[in-house]
Amino acid sequence: VQLVESGGGLVQPGGSLRLSCAASGFTFSNPAISWYRQAPGKERELVGDITSSGSRMNYADFVKGRFTISRDNAKNTVYLQMNSLKPEDTAVYYCYAKQWGVDYWGQGTQVTVST
């Protein structure tokens, strides 16, 4: 089982990025996927999540209206579209899944919002 994030980088305040989380090796069905982030010196926090079918998403208050989670199950990929980025969004972003009681994390992708 593997989760691989991509799409991070350096962006100016107000800009946009789209992160991808490619999932492989999960049995039977695509799991629900969560996005987390961790800024330097801070605890990892939940950004949002999406159900296995993609029919329902939940977001942390600090990203509502700016970030959108979607998925393409044919490609086994979940996306995090980030708009109106702020310097405080700077963090390593991780995707997470749980299946059969086992936690799976990706390696993370760095997002830096700065002039």
WOVENKA-V166555 format. One record per backbone hydrogen bond with DSSP energy under -0.5 kcal/mol. NH is the residue of the N-H (numbers start at 1). CO is the residue of the C=O. If there is no record, write none. Layout:
BEGIN
{{NH CO} {NH CO}}
END
This chain:
BEGIN
{{2 24} {4 22} {6 20} {9 110} {11 112} {14 85} {15 12} {17 82} {19 80} {20 6} {21 78} {22 4} {23 21} {23 76} {24 2} {29 27} {33 50} {34 96} {35 48} {36 94} {37 45} {38 92} {42 39} {45 37} {47 35} {48 35} {49 58} {50 33} {51 56} {54 51} {58 49} {60 47} {63 60} {64 60} {64 61} {66 63} {67 63} {68 81} {70 79} {72 77} {75 72} {77 72} {78 21} {79 70} {80 19} {81 68} {82 17} {82 80} {83 66} {83 81} {84 14} {85 15} {89 86} {90 87} {91 111} {92 38} {93 91} {93 109} {94 36} {96 34} {97 104} {98 32} {99 102} {102 99} {104 97} {106 95} {107 3} {109 93} {111 91} {112 9} {114 11} {114 112}}
END
